[in-house]
């Protein structure tokens, strides 16, 4: 089977062989067919790939959707403002083509007929220099645009499956050489058939914005010529019904816009929609939404084209009068303060309106059949798919725009704003500028605008490519169950795709991040990202992304349930249900929206377990869930024969990582989770502001723990208890914002500011929460300050601070209830508890503490430490030790400890410490912690001094099993510094520290060959 390259090579050879009058005539017919099918009358082609960053499938579809709406007006622009006259010519001459081209062009342009463009076909090879020279000459000499297609271009086109028949017909090439046509897709895609069947149901009534986007998907597929166009009337009927009946103003305006687009593009008759158009223009005056205002600008262009083609009875003056009306509205809005992304959207509308063609003096007496409109759209669609948009349109450079200077000034403002408006869709702006280039390029601001846009595109395309690679890696890691590595890649995807043209990909990456945090048992971190996902979907430049808002809210409600906050989960699920009814397409179809079914399972657990273990909770649950999607769960149920489960049975039944049910009732809100070998408990007063600050702190702590899981912070495996209190930001406490409540237990009191309404205050609150989370983390780490700082630097390089950033403050995202006191927050209520097996019982296997050798451990260092011990330790007890070994009880104790795994250096260390302590106390009295600090130098000197015969010996009765076991813990604690480890913020219970030293630093296992410090006394007795 011949490849396209081989086929093109044969075609080029056939073109080379053309000679004589008959061959010239055949080539002329070939060019006519090729021009008719490959080149539209109002466009020209160029080469170059489509650059679509991020999620290729979605981004290309978004790009194409935009162009499907926007580019037709450029066609209308050409059709009404400057209908081009294009002349095609061809030659089979092979030599001196430059002179031949000039001669042909002179002949064409001196006949007294207007010519705007000439397309020349040649069987010879045309060099780039000749092509440019002739193009520039034609522009300067005759003021025309010129296209030259040589044998390479012609052969490449004719090698396409749908055009090869032209070569077969006029070049007499064999049919067997025809390129293989790939199997075509089904006539109608499966998704379309399913969507159509769904909306053909008798009881289907579109009602909300989600339904509008659902209908839009089917309507837009039915607009182009093809098998779906027979359904266009049905889709238009449904969309019109929505526009006329929905109480949602946004849904109505979007529906009208879609109706106008579909009628202009697929019906060529705007008359049935004219009353809707007028209502649209009236209602949009109340809108501040940039996307709706941009739709209004485009809709006016549709109407102008329809009037110009005779497809509408709207008066030209009425339609043209809408442009200044919209411009005044947008100018008023731009006079106010907005966020950068919203302002960018408004500037785009201002630019678009200013760059409308000025038709005030035009004669509206054109015409176009539906077939002609289809032909022009087909050319544009083909150009989109093949990436031939560059230089796609030639226009009359003398065409008049509504306000070129004003448009360019707004365009410059927009380009300068792009670095600060990450979600603005740059591709759309690039396309608009590219289309308008012929009439913009002579403006003084054009170069400045293009330079700024080029910089923005470079930034975005670079980020998009990196983001796509991160997504691919993340997907592979997720399949391999490497959650921590996949999470890091998805975080990078989120950051790199946080642009207007890849915004959907960023939202989808966040959905993956939610799932991974949930799988890790970090439910507050997952909730934080779920709420952020809802906010970002609601803020998306593509309004159809709002369908993801209820998904995000349901996910946040599920995270509350998994964390144990079942009342909060019910309240959030009820809100999510309301949003679902407003935004989700086909909201009642639970088979389609499985996330609703999942949420129902969680709320069903809540009601059943409350009925069986906490019936006093049911009135509050009924208040929350009635008049919601979950109302059926609170209706009286039939009594079943099976006995209800007890509180202990239900808590045992829960997942090991699930929090204690109803942990958000009572006077105190408690959040507990397990990570890195530590059970973390965070609690606070159960009132809204304190709970939100506590949830934010916990989410930050969980994100830190997940990031540090792969960095080995060497945490003490000891429970941590954190109490959070809030203060007014205007009245900060005089004392520290964190306090260690117990010298040994890991108990903390943290003071956080209540979330103020000012951005600067919110930033201060977030910074304070992060600082305190770091203090709690380092307070439980054995790494010294320098090592922990290196770990923080590495976490920062891995993107930690981007991971903590979710777009808006948590308190703002989570403040979905206005009641300052949550339901059931009275001290009379209590959560479910299981003292024997408290929930959660375990953490994720991916968040186990690191094992193996600890940071800083080497055999060489361990050998050096023990060599030093065996050299130094015997000196302060060289007389005491033989005396002790004379005691049979002491010898038996030492032998027993040896059998338990004690090394000689353990015994020596404890005996030396007991001896030094006894001597110091004989001089200064009982050795308290304060006194030990004062006598540090004396104790140190005593530990290094060779014992003398007249020194105080340690009495044998002081050497007890209890004293030895306490002493070895003291030895372990004092050995931390030898490994670059330390205790922060006070002391600690020794056993967990000894556990770390044993598992990571060989405390109980490592020894070296050494001289017997007991001179065989223990060996003989054994």
ROBAGU-453627 format. One record per residue (C-alpha): x, y, z. Coordinates in steps of 0.05 Angstrom, whole numbers, plus 5000, padded with zeros to 4 digits. Last residue first. Layout:
XYZ/...
This chain:
554246666657/558146806721/564746756685/562547206628/560147736677/566847786713/570847706650/574448366658/568048776662/570249286609/571548706561/575849006506/571949206444/569048946379/563449416357/556049476375/549449656341/542949326359/539449706414/540850416390/541250226317/540050926290/533250866254/529350326291/532850386358/533451146358/526151216337/523750736392/528251076443/524651736426/517851406435/520151126503/523151776530/516952196539/518952876513/522553506534/521554236517/519954626453/524454236407/528153586422/534553476384/537853066330/544553166296/546452446309/550952576370/545753076394/540652526405/545252126451/542852496513/535752246503/538051526494/542451556556/536551826597/532351246573/538050776594/538051096663/530650986675/531550256658/537850206702/534550556761/528450096756/532849476753/536649716813/543649976821/542950456880/543649856929/550649736901/553150406928/556550846876/563550986900/565551676926/572551846905/578551646949/581151126901/580851616843/576151586782/579051866717/575352506699/570852536637/564052486670/566152946727/568153486677/561353466645/557753476712/561854086733/560354436667/552954316672/552354526745/547455096733/543254686684/543254096732/540854556787/534754756745/533154036727/533753826800/539753446828/538453306901/544053606945/550053996923/556353596942/553652896952/548753036896/554553146848/557852496869/551352086864/549852376795/556752206769/555951486793/548951406764/551351686697/557451226695/553150616713/548050796659/553350906605/557350276623/551249826621/549150106553/556350066528/556449326546/550449206502/543449076529/539648556490/534948246541/540347726558/545048296574/539848586621/539447916656/547047876662/547248586690/541948426741/545447786762/551948156771/548348696812/545148176857/551847816867/555348446890/562748396874/560948686806/559149346840/566049406872/569449236805/565349806772/566750336825/574250306816/574550446740/567950836743/569951526715/574751196666/570450626639/566151096597/571651446557/574750926511/568650476503/564351096489/569251396439/569550746400/561950726403/561351416372/566651286319/563350626298/556650976292/559751516249/563151006203/556750596199/553151206174/546951556201/545852286185/538452206168/535851546195/537350856170/531350456149/524050646158/520151266138/513551376175/507251076143/503451566100/502351126038/499450576082/494051066100/492651186173/489650746227/484250686280/480451326265/476451246308/477850976378/478350226388/477650086463/474750766480/469550726424/466051396417/459951666382/459452416389/456552786449/450653246461/448953586526/454854066517/450754446466/453554466395/447654066368/446854536307/452655006292/453155676328/454956276286/449356106237/450956396169/452555756133/456855706070/463055996103/467555456072/470255846013/471356496052/474456146111/479055766064/482056396034/481456425958/485756145901/487755475929/494955595951/497755075999/500354645942/503655245910/507255345976/509654625977/512154625905/517754115908/522754685916/518954905978/519254196005/526754195994/527554856031/523354596088/527753976093/533954406094/530754806150/529354156187/536653966182/538954636209/533954656266/535553956291/531453376267/527553016322/520853256296/514653346338/515854086352/517954166279/510853966258/507354376311/511654986294/510454886219/502954866231/503655506272/507155866215/502055616164/496255866208/499656546216/500856616142/493656456128/491256956180/495957496153/493457366082/486357426107/488058086139/491058356075/484958136036/480258496084/474158136111/477257876175/478157136190/478757066265/486157066283/489456426307/492056246377/494955556386/495155136450/499454526443/500053836474/505653356456/506253046525/512953156559/513253876582/505753966576/501954576550/506954786497/504455476477/503355796408/501356506389/506356776439/503957286489/501157986476/495057726441/492558066378/486658556384/484858796314/485358086286/480257866337/482557236373/481656506359/482955876399/485755226374/487554626418/492654146390/494053436415/499753026387/500252286400/507452016401/511451686347/516852236348/517452486277/523752376236/522152906182/523352396127/522452776061/517252316028/512152416082/513953156086/509153346030/503452936060/504853226129/504853936103/498253826066/495353546130/497754126172/494754626122/488054256124/488354246200/489654996203/483855136156/479254676195/481155016259/479955716231/473255486205/471455166272/473455796310/469156236266/463155766268/462655566341/464454896371/470355096414/476654766388/480054106375/485853826335/487953106347/493852796310/495552056319/502851976297/506251436256/507051866195/499652036193/493351876233/487252326238/482952666290/478553276285/474653496346/469354046354/467854206427/461354406461/457653816433/456853586361/462253606307/465152916322/458452636299/461551976279/468751856300/473451956241/474151456185/481151166171/479650466196/473150466157/466950426199/464049776225/467849826291/464450506303/457750196287/458749596332/461150026390/455050476386/450549866384/447349576322/439849526314/436748836318/434448526253/426948456246/426249116210/421749696232/419050086173/421850776162/419451466183/421752006133/428652286145/432051966085/426652186037/428552916047/435452796018/434653215955/432653786000/426154046029/427753696094/435153536105/437354056155/431154106198/430453346197/437653276220/436353736278/430153346299/434052686291/439852836338/436052606401/435651916368/443151836380/444951096373/439750756328/436451356296/443151716289/446251106256/440551066206/440551816192/448051896182/448851256142/443351506095/447152166089/453351796065/449351366017/445751975990/452452295974/454351695932/447751735895/448952475881/455952315855/452651835806/449952405764/447852045700/444251485735/441452005783/437752345727/433952885764/438953435748/438453355673/444053855667/446854065734/446754805752/440554985792/438354295817/445554135834/446254785872/440354595916/443353895927/450054195945/446654615998/443553986028/450253626024/453554196061/448554156118/448953396121/456553406122/456753926177/452353466219/456752866202/463353176220/466852496226/472652616178/469352156128/462852556133/466453216124/469952936063/463152726035/460553436042/466653706005/465353195949/458153415945/460554135939/465353965883/460253565844/455254145854/460354635823/462454175765/456554385721/459255085728/464354885675/459055055622/460455785637/467255755603/471156335634/471155925697/469256275762/464055755783/468955195766/474355565806/469955635867/467554915865/474654655856/476855085915/471454765958/473954085937/481154295950/479654496022/475353866031/481253426008/485953776057/480653666111/479952936092/487252736095/485651996096/490651856041/485151635993/481652306008/488052695992/488452295927/481252415906/481653165921/488053215880/484652865822/479053365823/484253915826/487253645761/480353685730/479854415750/486754555720/484854195656/478554615650/482855235657/487355055599/485655645554/484356125611/490655945648/491955545711/494754965672/501855015699/499655065772/494454515769/499154055730/504554165783/499553965837/497753365795/505053165791/505953215867/499652805878/502152255831/508652205870/504752145936/499751655907/504251135877/498550655863/501650445796/495550715759/496451365797/503651405776/501751335703/496351875709/501152335746/506452255692/501452435637/498853025678/505953285690/507453245616/501153635600/502854155652/509854255623/506754365554/501554835582/506755235621/510955345559/504755515518/502556005572/508956385580/510256415505/503156635493/503757195543/510257445513/507257425443/501257825468/505758365496/509758395431/503358405389/500358985428/506659395424/507159265350/499959475337/500060115379/501760585321/496260275277/498660015210/497759285230/490659355253/486559305189/490258705158/491358405228/483958345245/483657585239/490257495276/488057975331/481657585342/485356925342/490557155392/485057395438/481556725436/488156365448/489556805508/483556545548/483856965613/484856505673/491756775691/489857515693/495957855724/500857725667/495157895618/493858605643/498758935595/495358565538/488458815560/490659535567/493759495498/487259225470/483359785503/487760285468/487259905403/479659885407/479260635422/483660795363/479860325316/472960565336/467160285295/471660005241/472360255170/475059815114/481060115079/485459505090/480459095049/480958415080/484957785070/483257235120/487056615139/493756955151/495256425203/489255975210/492055375175/492154895234/489154305197/483154235242/481854985246/482855075171/477954525156/472854845201/473855515166/472955215097/466754835119/463855465148/464455815080/461155235044/455555185095/453955915086/453555815011/448955215020/444555605067/443656125012/446756815016/443957494999/446058215001/441658835002/443859185065/447059805036/452560035083/453360745111/452860565185/456259895173/462360045215/465659375222/466159175295/472959305325/470459745381/465559225405/470858675407/475759115444/470659315497/468558595505/475858385514/476758945564/470858675604/474057975606/480758265627/477258645683/474058005708/480857655708/484458235743/479258315798/474758915790/474459645811/469560075772/470460515710/470859885668/463459775684/461460445657/465560325594/462059655585/455159985589/457060545541/459860035492/453559615496/449060205476/454060425423/453459725391/445959635400/444560205352/447159785293/441459295304/436059825308/438860215249/439059585207/431659435220/430458715241/426758325187/432057775185/435357295135/436357825080/443857695078/445458385107/440258305161/442957625180/450157885180/448258475224/444358005270/450257545278/454758135292/449858365346/450157665376/457757715379/457358345421/451858045465/455957415475/461657855499/456858175548/454757485572/461957275583/463757935617/458157845669/455958525695/448858435669/443158935674/443859165602/443658435583/436158425597/434158925544/438758635490/436257945505/428958155503/430258445434/433557795412/427857375439/422857785398/427257675336/427956915344/422856685292/425957175241/433156935244/432956495182/439156195151/437555525184/444255245207/448855825218/444256415229/439155985266/444255625308/447856255330/441256615346/438656015386/445255965424/444956695444/437856615466/439756025510/445456405542/440756975560/435456505588/440456095629/443256735659/436356985677/434356335712/426756315718/426655875656/420455885613/421656265548/429056125539/428155395560/422455295510/426855625457/432455145472/427754555467/424754785402/431654945374/433954235391/427953945355/428854395294/436154185289/434853435290/435153375214/441953705220/444753085254/446252715190/450853265163/451154005150/453454385212/448154575264/446453905295/452753855337/451654555362/444654385385/446753745420/452054085462/447754695472/442254265501/446854025556/449354735567/442254985574/440454405620/446054615666/443555335665/436755115689/429754895668/429554415609/423054005610/423653265596/417152895609/416252645537/423252365531/426652645469/431952965512/434952305534/434552015464/438352615437/443652565491/444651815479/445151905403/449952485413/454452105460/454651515412/457151935354/452651975293/454951685226/459551215262/466951385252/470051275184/474950715171/481051035143/481151165068/487050835035/490551294986/488951174913/494750834876/490250264853/485950774816/491550894767/493751604750/490651924687/493052624705/486152944697/481452414727/486152034773/489152684798/482152944813/480252274845/485952384894/482052944928/478152584983/483952125001/489252685004/494852574954/491953134910/493453634965/500753434972/501553424896/498754124890/503254394945/509554084916/507654254845/507154994860/501555394892/502656144889/497956614926/497757364912/494357954945/493058554902/495259284902/497359264828/504759444828/506359434902/502358824922/504058444858/511458604867/511358374940/508157714920/512857634861/519057734903/516357294959/514956694913/521456784875/525356774941/521656164967/523155774904/517655554858/518154844830/514254734766/507154494754/504455184771/498055444802/496956194812/491656494857/490357234846/487057704894/483058334897/481458434823/476758974797/475858924722/479159404672/482958854637/489759084663/489958654726/489557964693/494558104638/499458424686/498657824732/500057334675/506357714655/508857764726/507857014736/511456844671/517257304687/518256954755/517156274724/523356314681/522955574663/517755024678/511555274641/505454864659/501555484679/495355654719/490856234736/485356364788/482157044798/479157264864/474557864872/473757994946/467058224974/469258805017/464759025074/458858555070/462057895051/468658035084/465558205151/460657635142/466557175135/469857495196/463157395230/463656655216/470156655256/467056775324/462056235342/465355635308/471955945328/470155915402/467655205395/473955005360/478355275415/474054945467/474354285429/481854345420/482454485495/478253885513/481853375471/488753655481/488653725556/494254225563/496554665506/493454735438/498154965383/494854805316/500454625268/502855085212/501355205139/497455745103/491055765064/487056325033/480056545046/474156875012/473056414953/474555784992/480555384971/480754624970/474354424934/473354974883/480755104876/482354364866/476754284815/479054904776/486254704782/484954014751/481054344694/487054794680/491754204685/487653834633/487754444587/495254514595/496053774580/492153854516/496054474495/502954174504/506953894561/505553564629/511153094650/513053484712/505853424737/506152674730/512652654770/509553084824/503652604827/508252004835/511952354892/505252534925/503251804924/509851604956/509052125011/501851925023/504151195032/502950674979/500050005000/
